[in-house]
Amino acid sequence: MKDKITTAIEYYNFKKNELLDFVNNGKNLSADEIIKSGIELQTLEYKITALEVAKEN
């Protein structure tokens, strides 16, 4: 089970970094795109945190 959790954490961290790169390198992002990216980033952070807690238990 821990291997699946570790794989999921790695995947969500990859998606988080991909999203951060998109926002940081976006020159012409609209406010809606930035807000949507922020919401997605928040969701990814919650998932990563929950998986890390599950991994410890």
C-alpha positions as CSV (number, residue, x, y, z in Angstrom):
1,M,0.0,0.0,0.0
2,K,2.8,2.4,0.8
3,D,4.2,2.0,-2.8
4,K,0.9,3.2,-4.2
5,I,0.8,6.2,-1.8
6,T,4.4,7.1,-2.7
7,T,3.5,6.9,-6.4
8,A,0.5,9.1,-5.8
9,I,2.5,11.7,-3.9
10,E,5.1,11.8,-6.7
11,Y,2.4,12.2,-9.3
12,Y,0.7,15.1,-7.4
13,N,4.0,16.8,-6.8
14,F,4.7,16.5,-10.5
15,K,1.3,18.0,-11.3
16,K,1.9,20.8,-8.7
17,N,5.3,21.7,-10.2
18,E,3.8,21.6,-13.7
19,L,1.0,24.0,-12.6
20,L,3.5,26.4,-10.9
21,D,5.6,26.5,-14.0
22,F,2.5,27.3,-16.1
23,V,1.6,30.2,-13.8
24,N,5.1,31.5,-13.3
25,N,5.9,31.4,-17.0
26,G,2.6,32.7,-18.2
27,K,3.0,36.2,-19.6
28,N,-0.6,36.8,-20.7
29,L,-2.7,34.9,-18.1
30,S,-6.1,36.2,-17.4
31,A,-7.3,36.7,-13.8
32,D,-9.6,33.7,-14.3
33,E,-6.7,31.5,-15.3
34,I,-4.7,32.6,-12.3
35,I,-7.6,32.0,-9.9
36,K,-8.4,28.6,-11.5
37,S,-4.7,27.6,-11.2
38,G,-4.7,28.7,-7.5
39,I,-7.7,26.5,-6.8
40,E,-6.2,23.6,-8.5
41,L,-2.9,24.1,-6.6
42,Q,-4.8,24.2,-3.3
43,T,-6.5,20.9,-4.1
44,L,-3.2,19.3,-5.0
45,E,-1.7,20.5,-1.7
46,Y,-4.6,19.0,0.3
47,K,-4.2,15.7,-1.5
48,I,-0.4,15.7,-1.0
49,T,-0.8,16.4,2.7
50,A,-3.5,13.7,3.2
51,L,-1.3,11.2,1.4
52,E,1.7,12.1,3.5
53,V,-0.3,11.6,6.7
54,A,-1.6,8.3,5.4
55,K,1.9,7.2,4.6
56,E,3.0,7.9,8.1
57,N,0.2,5.8,9.6
